[in-house]
Amino acid sequence: KAFIQQREVACVVEDRCVCRAPTATCVPTKAVIFLDSSKQPLCVVSRLEDKICQKQLARKIHQKRVHLAGREDAESLSGFRCGLIAPFGHQEEMTTILDSRIFNCCPQDSVHGDDGPILCCGSGKPTTVLHIRASELARACRA
């Protein structure tokens, strides 16, 4: 909540919905914690159904390799339980990378407009979800 207020993030935190399949108004996402070659954490936000290719991710950040953080590392670095990790406001400062597929998962239309789709993200709490436009998430995360 402090991150949202500090950066003036335009988003809505709502009671958890069944947000497991894309709809006309919501694209479910996941936030996954990785560690780079020098053990620096990074958060990758992608659509729920998309696989994150570690080789492509390593190339994107100019590293030899990255690996998925273990449950304990992911939870201590993010400050959130696995499965509830928010795309920002982590315990430890880390780079956030947005998978480009979240921006072009829906055709531009009257619902989504030029700001991209509304994403359904983890909020860090089991009872709520975060709804945020893809463009606003990029701004908030400086991704």
OpenMM code with the backbone's topology and positions (N, CA, C; nanometers):
from openmm import Vec3, app, unit

residues = "LYS ALA PHE ILE GLN GLN ARG GLU VAL ALA CYS VAL VAL GLU ASP ARG CYS VAL CYS ARG ALA PRO THR ALA THR CYS VAL PRO THR LYS ALA VAL ILE PHE LEU ASP SER SER LYS GLN PRO LEU CYS VAL VAL SER ARG LEU GLU ASP LYS ILE CYS GLN LYS GLN LEU ALA ARG LYS ILE HIS GLN LYS ARG VAL HIS LEU ALA GLY ARG GLU ASP ALA GLU SER LEU SER GLY PHE ARG CYS GLY LEU ILE ALA PRO PHE GLY HIS GLN GLU GLU MET THR THR ILE LEU ASP SER ARG ILE PHE ASN CYS CYS PRO GLN ASP SER VAL HIS GLY ASP ASP GLY PRO ILE LEU CYS CYS GLY SER GLY LYS PRO THR THR VAL LEU HIS ILE ARG ALA SER GLU LEU ALA ARG ALA CYS ARG ALA".split()
positions = [
    Vec3(0.0817, -0.1193, 0.0000),
    Vec3(0.0000, 0.0000, 0.0000),
    Vec3(0.0864, 0.1262, 0.0000),
    Vec3(0.1968, 0.1214, 0.0742),
    Vec3(0.2855, 0.2379, 0.0797),
    Vec3(0.3441, 0.2661, -0.0579),
    Vec3(0.3830, 0.1603, -0.1301),
    Vec3(0.4385, 0.1761, -0.2644),
    Vec3(0.3356, 0.2411, -0.3559),
    Vec3(0.2119, 0.1950, -0.3476),
    Vec3(0.1045, 0.2483, -0.4318),
    Vec3(0.0844, 0.3972, -0.4039),
    Vec3(0.0833, 0.4347, -0.2774),
    Vec3(0.0650, 0.5753, -0.2407),
    Vec3(0.1870, 0.6590, -0.2775),
    Vec3(0.3057, 0.6073, -0.2493),
    Vec3(0.4294, 0.6821, -0.2759),
    Vec3(0.4455, 0.7132, -0.4242),
    Vec3(0.4183, 0.6161, -0.5096),
    Vec3(0.4356, 0.6356, -0.6542),
    Vec3(0.3074, 0.6788, -0.7232),
    Vec3(0.2023, 0.7002, -0.6457),
    Vec3(0.0728, 0.7405, -0.7004),
    Vec3(0.0280, 0.6482, -0.8132),
    Vec3(0.0271, 0.5203, -0.7829),
    Vec3(-0.0084, 0.4183, -0.8813),
    Vec3(-0.1600, 0.4116, -0.8956),
    Vec3(-0.2053, 0.4234, -1.0191),
    Vec3(-0.3487, 0.4142, -1.0486),
    Vec3(-0.3862, 0.2666, -1.0618),
    Vec3(-0.4436, 0.2126, -0.9562),
    Vec3(-0.4839, 0.0725, -0.9576),
    Vec3(-0.5994, 0.0547, -0.8604),
    Vec3(-0.6577, -0.0632, -0.8644),
    Vec3(-0.7688, -0.0953, -0.7755),
    Vec3(-0.7369, -0.2271, -0.7070),
    Vec3(-0.7459, -0.2288, -0.5750),
    Vec3(-0.7305, -0.3523, -0.4991),
    Vec3(-0.8712, -0.3975, -0.4617),
    Vec3(-0.9069, -0.5187, -0.5063),
    Vec3(-1.0430, -0.5690, -0.4868),
    Vec3(-1.0404, -0.7068, -0.4236),
    Vec3(-1.1551, -0.7485, -0.3742),
    Vec3(-1.1674, -0.8851, -0.3238),
    Vec3(-1.1279, -0.9805, -0.4350),
    Vec3(-1.0611, -1.0878, -0.3959),
    Vec3(-1.0131, -1.1853, -0.4938),
    Vec3(-1.1291, -1.2373, -0.5771),
    Vec3(-1.1089, -1.2302, -0.7071),
    Vec3(-1.2085, -1.2836, -0.7996),
    Vec3(-1.1531, -1.4133, -0.8569),
    Vec3(-1.2327, -1.4840, -0.9258),
    Vec3(-1.1829, -1.5999, -0.9977),
    Vec3(-1.1238, -1.5449, -1.1259),
    Vec3(-0.9956, -1.5187, -1.1224),
    Vec3(-0.9280, -1.4495, -1.2325),
    Vec3(-0.8234, -1.5435, -1.2910),
    Vec3(-0.8694, -1.6539, -1.3476),
    Vec3(-0.7756, -1.7537, -1.3986),
    Vec3(-0.7757, -1.7643, -1.5500),
    Vec3(-0.8698, -1.6999, -1.6140),
    Vec3(-0.8772, -1.7044, -1.7599),
    Vec3(-0.8997, -1.5633, -1.8110),
    Vec3(-0.8378, -1.5300, -1.9253),
    Vec3(-0.8570, -1.3961, -1.9797),
    Vec3(-1.0046, -1.3687, -2.0076),
    Vec3(-1.0446, -1.2476, -1.9791),
    Vec3(-1.1811, -1.2054, -2.0103),
    Vec3(-1.1701, -1.0757, -2.0887),
    Vec3(-1.2834, -1.0201, -2.1215),
    Vec3(-1.2831, -0.8934, -2.1947),
    Vec3(-1.2239, -0.7811, -2.1103),
    Vec3(-1.2234, -0.7974, -1.9779),
    Vec3(-1.1772, -0.6875, -1.8931),
    Vec3(-1.0575, -0.7202, -1.8048),
    Vec3(-1.0128, -0.8441, -1.7992),
    Vec3(-0.9068, -0.8797, -1.7048),
    Vec3(-0.8158, -0.9885, -1.7619),
    Vec3(-0.6845, -0.9657, -1.7533),
    Vec3(-0.5859, -1.0645, -1.7965),
    Vec3(-0.5092, -1.1110, -1.6732),
    Vec3(-0.5246, -1.2371, -1.6324),
    Vec3(-0.4533, -1.2856, -1.5137),
    Vec3(-0.3026, -1.2917, -1.5375),
    Vec3(-0.2267, -1.2526, -1.4364),
    Vec3(-0.0809, -1.2517, -1.4471),
    Vec3(-0.0180, -1.3235, -1.3287),
    Vec3(0.1117, -1.3438, -1.3390),
    Vec3(0.1908, -1.3979, -1.2288),
    Vec3(0.3172, -1.3152, -1.2165),
    Vec3(0.3689, -1.3051, -1.0967),
    Vec3(0.4964, -1.2388, -1.0704),
    Vec3(0.5898, -1.3463, -1.0157),
    Vec3(0.7012, -1.3677, -1.0862),
    Vec3(0.7935, -1.4760, -1.0524),
    Vec3(0.9301, -1.4161, -1.0209),
    Vec3(0.9913, -1.4632, -0.9131),
    Vec3(1.1208, -1.4111, -0.8703),
    Vec3(1.2331, -1.5013, -0.9239),
    Vec3(1.3293, -1.4384, -0.9887),
    Vec3(1.4480, -1.5062, -1.0400),
    Vec3(1.5709, -1.4437, -0.9751),
    Vec3(1.6824, -1.5146, -0.9820),
    Vec3(1.8116, -1.4619, -0.9392),
    Vec3(1.9046, -1.4640, -1.0596),
    Vec3(1.9781, -1.3538, -1.0803),
    Vec3(2.0713, -1.3502, -1.1933),
    Vec3(2.2042, -1.4144, -1.1533),
    Vec3(2.3029, -1.4083, -1.2420),
    Vec3(2.4326, -1.4725, -1.2188),
    Vec3(2.5008, -1.4239, -1.0921),
    Vec3(2.4762, -1.2991, -1.0550),
    Vec3(2.5392, -1.2434, -0.9347),
    Vec3(2.4440, -1.2466, -0.8143),
    Vec3(2.3399, -1.3296, -0.8230),
    Vec3(2.2436, -1.3498, -0.7146),
    Vec3(2.1552, -1.2284, -0.6862),
    Vec3(2.1467, -1.1357, -0.7835),
    Vec3(2.0573, -1.0211, -0.7699),
    Vec3(1.9163, -1.0643, -0.8099),
    Vec3(1.8157, -1.0287, -0.7290),
    Vec3(1.6793, -1.0710, -0.7614),
    Vec3(1.6159, -0.9856, -0.8703),
    Vec3(1.5275, -1.0474, -0.9453),
    Vec3(1.4453, -0.9742, -1.0400),
    Vec3(1.3084, -1.0380, -1.0434),
    Vec3(1.2103, -0.9555, -1.0679),
    Vec3(1.0716, -1.0000, -1.0723),
    Vec3(1.0247, -0.9935, -1.2172),
    Vec3(0.9734, -1.1038, -1.2658),
    Vec3(0.9200, -1.1083, -1.4017),
    Vec3(0.7687, -1.1220, -1.3926),
    Vec3(0.6986, -1.0319, -1.4608),
    Vec3(0.5525, -1.0352, -1.4642),
    Vec3(0.5112, -1.0823, -1.6031),
    Vec3(0.4337, -1.1888, -1.6063),
    Vec3(0.3865, -1.2422, -1.7344),
    Vec3(0.2429, -1.2887, -1.7201),
    Vec3(0.1827, -1.3208, -1.8330),
    Vec3(0.0475, -1.3764, -1.8285),
    Vec3(0.0531, -1.5096, -1.7549),
    Vec3(-0.0524, -1.5429, -1.6865),
    Vec3(-0.0576, -1.6637, -1.6059),
    Vec3(-0.0243, -1.7887, -1.6872),
    Vec3(-0.0727, -1.7951, -1.8102),
    Vec3(-0.0546, -1.9174, -1.8898),
    Vec3(0.0799, -1.9242, -1.9627),
    Vec3(0.1571, -1.8168, -1.9631),
    Vec3(0.2820, -1.8149, -2.0395),
    Vec3(0.4000, -1.8714, -1.9610),
    Vec3(0.4832, -1.9454, -2.0311),
    Vec3(0.6061, -1.9971, -1.9725),
    Vec3(0.7141, -1.8893, -1.9862),
    Vec3(0.7951, -1.8727, -1.8838),
    Vec3(0.9045, -1.7757, -1.8875),
    Vec3(1.0317, -1.8508, -1.9241),
    Vec3(1.0906, -1.8161, -2.0372),
    Vec3(1.2121, -1.8829, -2.0848),
    Vec3(1.3338, -1.8207, -2.0157),
    Vec3(1.4030, -1.8990, -1.9348),
    Vec3(1.5172, -1.8486, -1.8599),
    Vec3(1.6320, -1.8060, -1.9511),
    Vec3(1.6524, -1.8742, -2.0622),
    Vec3(1.7594, -1.8364, -2.1559),
    Vec3(1.7312, -1.6998, -2.2176),
    Vec3(1.6063, -1.6780, -2.2602),
    Vec3(1.5702, -1.5478, -2.3176),
    Vec3(1.5796, -1.4377, -2.2129),
    Vec3(1.5392, -1.4683, -2.0915),
    Vec3(1.5466, -1.3705, -1.9833),
    Vec3(1.6926, -1.3335, -1.9559),
    Vec3(1.7802, -1.4317, -1.9507),
    Vec3(1.9231, -1.4052, -1.9270),
    Vec3(1.9798, -1.3168, -2.0379),
    Vec3(1.9465, -1.3463, -2.1631),
    Vec3(1.9941, -1.2631, -2.2747),
    Vec3(1.9432, -1.1208, -2.2631),
    Vec3(1.8170, -1.1067, -2.2250),
    Vec3(1.7558, -0.9739, -2.2141),
    Vec3(1.8281, -0.8861, -2.1126),
    Vec3(1.8762, -0.9456, -2.0048),
    Vec3(1.9437, -0.8672, -1.9003),
    Vec3(2.0963, -0.8796, -1.9087),
    Vec3(2.1442, -0.9347, -2.0203),
    Vec3(2.2883, -0.9452, -2.0464),
    Vec3(2.3620, -1.0248, -1.9392),
    Vec3(2.3048, -1.1400, -1.9048),
    Vec3(2.3640, -1.2313, -1.8071),
    Vec3(2.3844, -1.3664, -1.8737),
    Vec3(2.4760, -1.4440, -1.8175),
    Vec3(2.4976, -1.5781, -1.8712),
    Vec3(2.3795, -1.6687, -1.8400),
    Vec3(2.3252, -1.6532, -1.7193),
    Vec3(2.2118, -1.7367, -1.6814),
    Vec3(2.1334, -1.6707, -1.5693),
    Vec3(2.0114, -1.7146, -1.5563),
    Vec3(1.9262, -1.6791, -1.4430),
    Vec3(1.8642, -1.8096, -1.3945),
    Vec3(1.8240, -1.8108, -1.2703),
    Vec3(1.7512, -1.9281, -1.2231),
    Vec3(1.6366, -1.8848, -1.1330),
    Vec3(1.5366, -1.9693, -1.1316),
    Vec3(1.4184, -1.9463, -1.0520),
    Vec3(1.4578, -1.9461, -0.9046),
    Vec3(1.4149, -1.8470, -0.8313),
    Vec3(1.4423, -1.8430, -0.6879),
    Vec3(1.3618, -1.9527, -0.6193),
    Vec3(1.4208, -2.0142, -0.5197),
    Vec3(1.3472, -2.1127, -0.4403),
    Vec3(1.2382, -2.0439, -0.3601),
    Vec3(1.1470, -2.1211, -0.3082),
    Vec3(1.0338, -2.0667, -0.2338),
    Vec3(1.0792, -1.9744, -0.1210),
    Vec3(1.1740, -2.0190, -0.0396),
    Vec3(1.2195, -1.9362, 0.0735),
    Vec3(1.2816, -1.8058, 0.0261),
    Vec3(1.3670, -1.8133, -0.0754),
    Vec3(1.4295, -1.6917, -0.1298),
    Vec3(1.3246, -1.5983, -0.1887),
    Vec3(1.2337, -1.6540, -0.2672),
    Vec3(1.1295, -1.5714, -0.3307),
    Vec3(1.0460, -1.4998, -0.2251),
    Vec3(1.0104, -1.5705, -0.1213),
    Vec3(0.9272, -1.5099, -0.0174),
    Vec3(1.0031, -1.4067, 0.0656),
    Vec3(1.1300, -1.4350, 0.0977),
    Vec3(1.2055, -1.3377, 0.1778),
    Vec3(1.2435, -1.2148, 0.0955),
    Vec3(1.2732, -1.2320, -0.0320),
    Vec3(1.3103, -1.1192, -0.1170),
    Vec3(1.1901, -1.0318, -0.1525),
    Vec3(1.0772, -1.0963, -0.1780),
    Vec3(0.9582, -1.0201, -0.2176),
    Vec3(0.8795, -0.9699, -0.0968),
    Vec3(0.8843, -1.0447, 0.0110),
    Vec3(0.8026, -1.0106, 0.1271),
    Vec3(0.6615, -1.0655, 0.1164),
    Vec3(0.6357, -1.1478, 0.0134),
    Vec3(0.5035, -1.2047, -0.0096),
    Vec3(0.5138, -1.3561, -0.0197),
    Vec3(0.4046, -1.4250, 0.0133),
    Vec3(0.4008, -1.5705, -0.0037),
    Vec3(0.3965, -1.6047, -0.1523),
    Vec3(0.4599, -1.7146, -0.1879),
    Vec3(0.4541, -1.7611, -0.3271),
    Vec3(0.3076, -1.7827, -0.3654),
    Vec3(0.2745, -1.7438, -0.4869),
    Vec3(0.1374, -1.7512, -0.5339),
    Vec3(0.0597, -1.6225, -0.5115),
    Vec3(0.1169, -1.5334, -0.4269),
    Vec3(0.0512, -1.4061, -0.3969),
    Vec3(0.1422, -1.2879, -0.4283),
    Vec3(0.2574, -1.3138, -0.4894),
    Vec3(0.3589, -1.2105, -0.5097),
    Vec3(0.3040, -1.0975, -0.5967),
    Vec3(0.3145, -0.9775, -0.5445),
    Vec3(0.2717, -0.8576, -0.6173),
    Vec3(0.3816, -0.8171, -0.7156),
    Vec3(0.3481, -0.7415, -0.8181),
    Vec3(0.4496, -0.7009, -0.9162),
    Vec3(0.5415, -0.5888, -0.8662),
    Vec3(0.5102, -0.5291, -0.7531),
    Vec3(0.5935, -0.4215, -0.6981),
    Vec3(0.5766, -0.4173, -0.5467),
    Vec3(0.6543, -0.3296, -0.4817),
    Vec3(0.6455, -0.3161, -0.3369),
    Vec3(0.7147, -0.4281, -0.2628),
    Vec3(0.8208, -0.4810, -0.3218),
    Vec3(0.8922, -0.5943, -0.2631),
    Vec3(0.9760, -0.5540, -0.1420),
    Vec3(1.0029, -0.6523, -0.0581),
    Vec3(1.0860, -0.6338, 0.0610),
    Vec3(1.2247, -0.5828, 0.0225),
    Vec3(1.2850, -0.6465, -0.0773),
    Vec3(1.4166, -0.6068, -0.1273),
    Vec3(1.3971, -0.5354, -0.2605),
    Vec3(1.4772, -0.4349, -0.2853),
    Vec3(1.4684, -0.3657, -0.4133),
    Vec3(1.5133, -0.4604, -0.5236),
    Vec3(1.4371, -0.4642, -0.6318),
    Vec3(1.4726, -0.5514, -0.7437),
    Vec3(1.4173, -0.4938, -0.8732),
    Vec3(1.4809, -0.5331, -0.9808),
    Vec3(1.4347, -0.4947, -1.1140),
    Vec3(1.3094, -0.5740, -1.1461),
    Vec3(1.2118, -0.5079, -1.2050),
    Vec3(1.0918, -0.5758, -1.2514),
    Vec3(1.0902, -0.5720, -1.4032),
    Vec3(1.0701, -0.6877, -1.4624),
    Vec3(1.0652, -0.7012, -1.6080),
    Vec3(0.9246, -0.7451, -1.6461),
    Vec3(0.8650, -0.6731, -1.7392),
    Vec3(0.7318, -0.7076, -1.7870),
    Vec3(0.7447, -0.7829, -1.9189),
    Vec3(0.6908, -0.9019, -1.9229),
    Vec3(0.6891, -0.9807, -2.0452),
    Vec3(0.6090, -0.9031, -2.1489),
    Vec3(0.6649, -0.8866, -2.2666),
    Vec3(0.5980, -0.8051, -2.3701),
    Vec3(0.4615, -0.8607, -2.4096),
    Vec3(0.4385, -0.9892, -2.3853),
    Vec3(0.3100, -1.0493, -2.4230),
    Vec3(0.1932, -0.9934, -2.3428),
    Vec3(0.2208, -0.9310, -2.2267),
    Vec3(0.1083, -0.8744, -2.1507),
    Vec3(0.0520, -0.7501, -2.2177),
    Vec3(0.1323, -0.6871, -2.3045),
    Vec3(0.0854, -0.5656, -2.3724),
    Vec3(0.0040, -0.5968, -2.4976),
    Vec3(0.0304, -0.7093, -2.5598),
    Vec3(-0.0405, -0.7398, -2.6841),
    Vec3(-0.1203, -0.8686, -2.6731),
    Vec3(-0.1754, -0.8937, -2.5560),
    Vec3(-0.2552, -1.0147, -2.5392),
    Vec3(-0.3988, -0.9953, -2.5855),
    Vec3(-0.4402, -0.8719, -2.6001),
    Vec3(-0.5763, -0.8423, -2.6450),
    Vec3(-0.5686, -0.7366, -2.7540),
    Vec3(-0.6526, -0.7458, -2.8544),
    Vec3(-0.6531, -0.6392, -2.9540),
    Vec3(-0.7008, -0.5089, -2.8899),
    Vec3(-0.6481, -0.3975, -2.9398),
    Vec3(-0.6940, -0.2693, -2.8869),
    Vec3(-0.8400, -0.2511, -2.9244),
    Vec3(-0.9175, -0.2181, -2.8266),
    Vec3(-1.0593, -0.1983, -2.8502),
    Vec3(-1.1115, -0.0958, -2.7509),
    Vec3(-1.2405, -0.0800, -2.7475),
    Vec3(-1.2986, 0.0217, -2.6596),
    Vec3(-1.2791, -0.0118, -2.5121),
    Vec3(-1.2621, -0.1399, -2.4780),
    Vec3(-1.2420, -0.1786, -2.3385),
    Vec3(-1.1003, -0.1437, -2.2942),
    Vec3(-1.0007, -0.1788, -2.3772),
    Vec3(-0.8610, -0.1626, -2.3377),
    Vec3(-0.7982, -0.0317, -2.3833),
    Vec3(-0.8363, 0.0170, -2.4977),
    Vec3(-0.7821, 0.1439, -2.5468),
    Vec3(-0.6323, 0.1382, -2.5675),
    Vec3(-0.5686, 0.2543, -2.5676),
    Vec3(-0.4254, 0.2641, -2.5939),
    Vec3(-0.3391, 0.2282, -2.4736),
    Vec3(-0.3975, 0.2181, -2.3560),
    Vec3(-0.3212, 0.1903, -2.2352),
    Vec3(-0.2997, 0.0425, -2.2111),
    Vec3(-0.3450, -0.0402, -2.3021),
    Vec3(-0.3270, -0.1836, -2.2876),
    Vec3(-0.4324, -0.2445, -2.1972),
    Vec3(-0.4248, -0.3747, -2.1818),
    Vec3(-0.5267, -0.4455, -2.1045),
    Vec3(-0.5160, -0.4164, -1.9549),
    Vec3(-0.6226, -0.4472, -1.8852),
    Vec3(-0.6210, -0.4429, -1.7390),
    Vec3(-0.5690, -0.5784, -1.6920),
    Vec3(-0.4671, -0.5740, -1.6082),
    Vec3(-0.4044, -0.6954, -1.5580),
    Vec3(-0.4591, -0.7276, -1.4194),
    Vec3(-0.4756, -0.8539, -1.3929),
    Vec3(-0.5161, -0.9026, -1.2615),
    Vec3(-0.3909, -0.9628, -1.1982),
    Vec3(-0.3372, -0.8955, -1.0965),
    Vec3(-0.2086, -0.9329, -1.0362),
    Vec3(-0.2265, -0.9724, -0.8907),
    Vec3(-0.1283, -1.0444, -0.8402),
    Vec3(-0.1249, -1.0726, -0.6978),
    Vec3(-0.1102, -0.9424, -0.6209),
    Vec3(-0.1684, -0.9390, -0.5029),
    Vec3(-0.1607, -0.8183, -0.4198),
    Vec3(-0.0772, -0.8415, -0.2949),
    Vec3(-0.0308, -0.9643, -0.2780),
    Vec3(0.0429, -0.9981, -0.1576),
    Vec3(-0.0459, -1.0539, -0.0488),
    Vec3(-0.1777, -1.0447, -0.0670),
    Vec3(-0.2732, -1.0948, 0.0320),
    Vec3(-0.3628, -1.1993, -0.0331),
    Vec3(-0.3973, -1.3037, 0.0407),
    Vec3(-0.4797, -1.4094, -0.0196),
    Vec3(-0.6237, -1.3693, -0.0475),
    Vec3(-0.6695, -1.2603, 0.0090),
    Vec3(-0.8098, -1.2221, -0.0053),
    Vec3(-0.8347, -1.1137, -0.1094),
    Vec3(-0.7273, -1.0590, -0.1673),
    Vec3(-0.7452, -0.9502, -0.2644),
    Vec3(-0.6576, -0.9696, -0.3874),
    Vec3(-0.6948, -0.9000, -0.4946),
    Vec3(-0.6145, -0.8944, -0.6167),
    Vec3(-0.5977, -0.7480, -0.6555),
    Vec3(-0.4996, -0.7242, -0.7383),
    Vec3(-0.4677, -0.5901, -0.7860),
    Vec3(-0.5046, -0.5817, -0.9328),
    Vec3(-0.5869, -0.4854, -0.9706),
    Vec3(-0.6199, -0.4610, -1.1112),
    Vec3(-0.5490, -0.3338, -1.1531),
    Vec3(-0.4704, -0.3456, -1.2592),
    Vec3(-0.3895, -0.2328, -1.3040),
    Vec3(-0.3702, -0.2416, -1.4553),
    Vec3(-0.3719, -0.1278, -1.5213),
    Vec3(-0.3445, -0.1252, -1.6657),
    Vec3(-0.1982, -0.1613, -1.6896),
    Vec3(-0.1715, -0.2285, -1.7990),
    Vec3(-0.0340, -0.2689, -1.8324),
    Vec3(0.0579, -0.1473, -1.8408),
    Vec3(0.0107, -0.0387, -1.9000),
    Vec3(0.0937, 0.0812, -1.9130),
    Vec3(0.1240, 0.1431, -1.7764),
    Vec3(0.0285, 0.1383, -1.6851),
    Vec3(0.0492, 0.1931, -1.5510),
    Vec3(0.1455, 0.1054, -1.4720),
    Vec3(0.1380, -0.0249, -1.4915),
    Vec3(0.2315, -0.1156, -1.4254),
    Vec3(0.3740, -0.0868, -1.4727),
    Vec3(0.3898, -0.0658, -1.6028),
    Vec3(0.5229, -0.0328, -1.6575),
    Vec3(0.5747, 0.0967, -1.5966),
    Vec3(0.4887, 0.1952, -1.5843),
    Vec3(0.5304, 0.3216, -1.5235),
    Vec3(0.5681, 0.3046, -1.3777),
    Vec3(0.4837, 0.2352, -1.3024),
    Vec3(0.5066, 0.2179, -1.1598),
    Vec3(0.6353, 0.1405, -1.1313),
    Vec3(0.6628, 0.0412, -1.2158),
    Vec3(0.7821, -0.0424, -1.1964),
    Vec3(0.9041, 0.0131, -1.2676),
    Vec3(0.8827, 0.1199, -1.3434),
    Vec3(0.9895, 0.1771, -1.4253),
    Vec3(1.0517, 0.0699, -1.5147),
    Vec3(0.9611, -0.0131, -1.5693),
    Vec3(1.0057, -0.1254, -1.6538),
    Vec3(1.0093, -0.0819, -1.8008),
] * unit.nanometer
topology = app.Topology()
chain = topology.addChain("A")
for resn in residues:
    res = topology.addResidue(resn, chain)
    for name in ("N", "CA", "C"):
        topology.addAtom(name, app.Element.getBySymbol(name[0]), res)
